[in-house]
């Protein structure tokens, strides 16, 4: 089994489907909620997943444990431990490695939408096999306004450019969500009505959300499986014969 540390910053964003995909691919998940318990050392873990949450990436005054999360993500990058950071997790990764995060200048981005891969993503071991415009679930008000100096941009959207990036060989940030269920998104919408009002008409209808999540699973479940292979050492990281299995 490939042991992964899963950091859950918010109680309303558990690993759900992503956790199932990772487990089915052979990962053993150790889910830690940093608002309840201290984060462990990285020793013994082959990879790290950091999920989302309603707080901002720099809201240390209200959530002092955020500094510990950023420090752990920075150590993971330095030690070349494969990392998958989602929404708030991606913002924490950016802030931890020299990027900048702020309130989004163009307002909330909400709903099942498309992002577009950049050309460089075609050479990335996790992104190469994704379609050029994959479906994703957006629900964020903050943005990564400046990528870390060592980051490579992998996907963009018209509203917010920095949608997916890689820092170093194997630390990935996704501004969007791939782990959600329709029920989770409807709960977020109920708790954040102003943000939900920015979604296009019909985007938050249950039937449309169900179809969107089916499309997301088709694309992103294989991506999650590739992340487990990367963590297990079965897939070469970026810059080392990208996309080729290790022998």
C-alpha positions as CSV (number, residue, x, y, z in Angstrom):
1,X,0.0,0.0,0.0
2,X,1.1,3.6,-0.8
3,X,0.6,5.6,2.4
4,X,-0.7,9.1,1.8
5,X,-1.2,11.9,4.3
6,X,-4.5,13.7,3.6
7,X,-4.9,17.1,5.2
8,X,-8.5,18.2,5.6
9,X,-8.6,21.9,6.5
10,X,-12.4,22.3,6.5
11,X,-15.0,20.0,7.9
12,X,-17.2,20.7,4.9
13,X,-14.6,19.4,2.4
14,X,-13.7,15.7,3.2
15,X,-11.9,13.6,0.6
16,X,-15.2,11.8,-0.5
17,X,-14.9,10.6,-4.1
18,X,-11.2,11.5,-4.4
19,X,-10.5,9.4,-1.3
20,X,-12.3,6.5,-2.9
21,X,-10.3,6.8,-6.1
22,X,-7.0,7.0,-4.3
23,X,-7.9,4.0,-2.1
24,X,-9.0,2.0,-5.1
25,X,-5.7,2.7,-6.8
26,X,-3.8,1.2,-3.9
27,X,-3.3,4.1,-1.5
28,X,-3.7,3.9,2.3
29,X,-5.1,7.2,3.5
30,X,-4.3,8.9,6.8
31,X,-6.8,11.8,7.1
32,X,-5.7,14.5,9.5
33,X,-7.8,17.6,10.4
34,X,-5.3,20.2,11.5
35,X,-8.0,22.2,13.4
36,X,-8.4,19.1,15.7
37,X,-4.9,17.6,15.9
38,X,-1.3,18.5,15.1
39,X,0.1,17.5,11.7
40,X,2.5,14.5,11.7
41,X,5.9,14.4,10.3
42,X,6.3,13.4,6.6
43,X,8.3,10.3,7.5
44,X,6.5,7.2,6.4
45,X,4.3,8.9,3.8
46,X,4.8,8.5,0.1
47,X,2.6,11.5,-0.8
48,X,0.4,14.3,0.5
49,X,-3.1,15.5,-0.4
50,X,-4.3,18.9,0.9
51,X,-8.0,19.6,0.5
52,X,-10.0,22.8,0.6
53,X,-11.8,24.9,3.2
54,X,-13.9,28.1,3.6
55,X,-11.0,30.1,5.2
56,X,-8.4,32.1,3.4
57,X,-4.9,30.8,2.9
58,X,-3.5,33.6,5.1
59,X,-6.2,33.7,7.8
60,X,-3.8,32.8,10.5
61,X,-5.4,35.0,13.1
62,X,-8.6,33.0,13.1
63,X,-6.9,29.7,12.2
64,X,-3.3,29.6,13.5
65,X,-2.8,26.1,12.3
66,X,-2.7,27.3,8.7
67,X,1.0,28.3,9.3
68,X,1.7,24.6,10.1
69,X,0.0,23.5,6.9
70,X,2.0,25.9,4.8
71,X,5.2,24.8,6.5
72,X,4.4,21.1,5.9
73,X,3.6,21.8,2.2
74,X,6.9,23.6,1.9
75,X,8.8,20.7,3.4
76,X,7.0,18.3,1.0
77,X,8.2,20.3,-2.0
78,X,11.8,20.5,-0.6
79,X,11.9,16.7,0.0
80,X,10.2,16.0,-3.4
81,X,7.3,14.2,-1.8
82,X,4.5,14.1,-4.4
83,X,1.8,16.5,-3.4
84,X,-1.7,17.2,-4.7
85,X,-3.3,20.4,-3.3
86,X,-6.9,21.4,-4.1
87,X,-8.5,24.8,-4.0
88,X,-7.5,26.2,-0.5
89,X,-4.7,23.6,-0.6
90,X,-3.4,25.1,-3.9
91,X,-3.5,28.6,-2.4
92,X,-1.6,27.4,0.7
93,X,0.9,25.7,-1.6
94,X,1.4,28.9,-3.6
95,X,1.8,31.0,-0.5
96,X,4.2,28.5,1.0
97,X,6.5,28.5,-2.0
98,X,6.7,32.2,-2.9
99,X,3.4,32.9,-4.7
100,X,0.7,35.4,-3.8
101,X,-3.0,34.9,-2.9
102,X,-5.7,37.5,-2.7
103,X,-9.4,38.1,-3.0
104,X,-10.4,37.4,-6.6
105,X,-10.5,40.5,-8.7
106,X,-13.3,39.2,-10.9
107,X,-15.6,37.8,-8.2
108,X,-16.5,34.2,-7.3
109,X,-16.1,31.4,-9.7
110,X,-18.8,28.8,-9.1
111,X,-20.2,25.8,-11.0
112,X,-19.2,22.9,-13.3
113,X,-16.9,24.7,-15.8
114,X,-14.0,24.0,-18.1
115,X,-10.3,24.8,-17.7
116,X,-7.9,24.7,-20.6
117,X,-4.5,22.9,-20.5
118,X,-1.4,24.8,-21.4
119,X,0.9,23.3,-24.0
120,X,3.5,22.4,-21.3
121,X,0.9,20.1,-19.7
122,X,1.3,17.7,-22.6
123,X,4.7,16.8,-21.1
124,X,3.5,16.4,-17.6
125,X,3.1,12.9,-16.2
126,X,-0.3,13.6,-14.5
127,X,-1.7,16.1,-17.0
128,X,-0.6,14.7,-20.4
129,X,-3.5,12.3,-20.7
130,X,-6.2,14.7,-19.7
131,X,-8.4,16.2,-22.4
132,X,-7.4,19.7,-23.4
133,X,-10.5,21.2,-21.8
134,X,-11.5,19.0,-18.8
135,X,-14.6,19.6,-16.6
136,X,-13.9,20.8,-13.1
137,X,-16.0,22.1,-10.2
138,X,-15.3,25.7,-9.2
139,X,-16.3,27.2,-5.9
140,X,-13.8,29.9,-4.8
141,X,-13.6,33.6,-4.0
142,X,-9.9,34.0,-3.6
143,X,-7.3,33.6,-6.4
144,X,-3.7,32.7,-6.8
145,X,-2.7,36.1,-8.2
146,X,1.0,35.2,-8.7
147,X,2.5,31.8,-9.1
148,X,5.6,30.8,-7.2
149,X,8.9,31.5,-9.0
150,X,9.6,27.9,-9.6
151,X,6.1,27.0,-10.7
152,X,5.0,25.8,-14.2
153,X,1.4,26.8,-15.2
154,X,-0.5,23.7,-16.5
155,X,-4.1,25.0,-16.9
156,X,-6.1,28.2,-17.1
157,X,-9.6,29.6,-17.4
158,X,-10.8,32.9,-18.8
159,X,-11.8,34.3,-15.4
160,X,-8.7,33.2,-13.4
161,X,-5.5,32.3,-15.2
162,X,-3.7,30.2,-12.5
163,X,-6.0,27.2,-12.4
164,X,-3.4,24.4,-12.2
165,X,0.4,24.5,-11.6
166,X,3.3,22.3,-10.6
167,X,6.1,23.4,-8.2
168,X,9.3,21.4,-8.7
169,X,9.0,17.8,-9.9
170,X,5.8,16.6,-8.2
171,X,3.9,19.2,-6.2
172,X,0.6,20.0,-7.9
173,X,-1.9,22.8,-7.1
174,X,-5.5,22.7,-8.5
175,X,-7.5,25.9,-7.9
176,X,-10.7,23.9,-8.7
177,X,-12.3,20.9,-7.0
178,X,-12.3,17.2,-8.2
179,X,-13.3,15.6,-5.0
180,X,-16.8,17.0,-4.5
181,X,-20.3,15.4,-4.6
182,X,-23.5,17.2,-5.6
183,X,-24.6,17.2,-2.0
184,X,-21.4,18.9,-0.9
185,X,-21.7,21.7,-3.5
186,X,-25.3,22.3,-2.6
187,X,-24.3,22.6,1.0
188,X,-21.6,25.2,0.1
189,X,-24.1,27.1,-1.9
190,X,-26.5,27.2,1.0
191,X,-23.8,28.5,3.3
192,X,-22.4,31.0,0.7
193,X,-25.4,32.4,-1.1
194,X,-23.6,35.5,-2.4
195,X,-21.0,33.3,-4.1
196,X,-23.6,30.9,-5.3
197,X,-25.5,33.7,-6.9
198,X,-22.5,34.2,-9.3
199,X,-23.1,30.8,-10.9
200,X,-24.6,30.7,-14.4
201,X,-28.3,29.8,-14.5
202,X,-28.8,26.1,-14.0
203,X,-25.3,25.4,-12.8
204,X,-26.4,24.5,-9.3
205,X,-29.5,22.5,-10.3
206,X,-29.2,19.0,-8.8
207,X,-29.6,17.2,-12.1
208,X,-27.0,19.3,-13.8
209,X,-24.6,18.9,-10.9
210,X,-25.0,15.1,-11.0
211,X,-24.2,15.1,-14.7
212,X,-21.3,17.4,-14.2
213,X,-19.9,15.2,-11.4
214,X,-20.2,12.1,-13.7
215,X,-18.1,14.0,-16.3
216,X,-15.6,15.0,-13.7
217,X,-15.2,11.4,-12.5
218,X,-14.5,10.2,-16.0
219,X,-11.6,12.6,-16.4
220,X,-10.2,12.9,-12.9
221,X,-10.4,9.4,-11.5
222,X,-7.6,8.3,-13.9
223,X,-5.7,11.4,-12.8
224,X,-6.0,10.4,-9.2
225,X,-4.8,6.9,-10.1
226,X,-1.7,8.4,-11.8
227,X,-1.0,10.4,-8.7
228,X,-0.9,7.2,-6.6
229,X,1.5,5.7,-9.2
230,X,3.7,8.8,-8.9
231,X,3.7,8.5,-5.1
232,X,4.5,4.8,-5.4
233,X,7.5,5.4,-7.6
234,X,5.9,3.7,-10.6
235,X,5.6,6.9,-12.6
236,X,8.5,9.2,-13.3
237,X,8.1,12.8,-12.1
238,X,8.3,15.8,-14.4
239,X,11.8,16.2,-15.8
240,X,12.8,12.6,-15.4
241,X,11.5,10.9,-18.6
242,X,8.1,12.4,-18.1
243,X,5.2,9.9,-18.4
244,X,7.4,6.8,-18.5
245,X,7.1,4.0,-15.9
246,X,10.2,3.5,-13.7
247,X,11.9,0.1,-14.1
